[in-house]
Amino acid sequence: MSAATPLIRLTAITKTYGRGQAEFQALKGIDLAIAEGEFIAVMGPSGSGKSTAMNILGCLDTPTSGSYEFQGVHVEHLSRDARALLRRHFLGFVFQGFNLLSRTTALENVELPLIYRGAPAATRHAAAHAALDQVGLAGWEHHTPAELSGGQQQRVAIARAIVTGPKVLLADEPTGNLDTHNSQEIMELIATLNRDRGITVLIVTHEPDMAAYARRVVRFVDGRVASDHRQEGAG
């Protein structure tokens, strides 16, 4: 991939749900280019299409029409299994609800993506310890989610997202269930991962204070990109 080629390019992406009178067009021709190492906040009102676009970027959904290129590969032409491999090896996910397994420890939660990869136990343990250390949870490896605060649970979720060394971190309302203090700590952590590890970050957020951490803000309205601008001094 040359320096001029975006890591991700969406061209004329549409997404339609339902048929006939129930038909709803969630995306109406999205064009978006994302360079490696960017930190982008995706904003917009409910129903604007931002989460639909995020699901397509994360290979959790497929477009109705248009082109999605990842490192020059046309994702829309890939089989379900190939999209799963792309997701497993290149993408990390963080969700508003943490999505941790309640009866397993922080360490075991972080190891999960490596189990899916078939990594040996010793490799999994070492990588999960390192990821928890990177998010400031060294010493908390054997605590279950019930023994952790909301902010700590989201840190475990971030560790799980980065343990595989993804190129892209997709975070959907990552601070939606947190108070202001924990929200700021989580956004500072995400910004550090972007800056120090070069992970490309896309976050969906309703909150301008959280979007202020990003270096670029893309705003969706009615299934289209309404604005796309860079922020001075962010990141």
Secondary structure, 3 states (H helix, E strand, C coil): CCCCCCCEEEEEEEEEECCHHHCEEEEEEEEEEECCCCEEEEECCCCCCHHHHHHHHCCCCCCCEEEEEECCEEHHHCCHHHHHHHHHHHEEEEECCCCCCCCCCHHHHHHHHHHHHCCCHHHHHHHHHHHHHHCCCCCCCCCCHHHCCHHHHHHHHHHHHHCCCCCEEEEECCCCCCCHHHHHHHHHHHHHHHHHHCCEEEEECCCHHHHCCCCEEEEEECCEEEEEEECCCCC
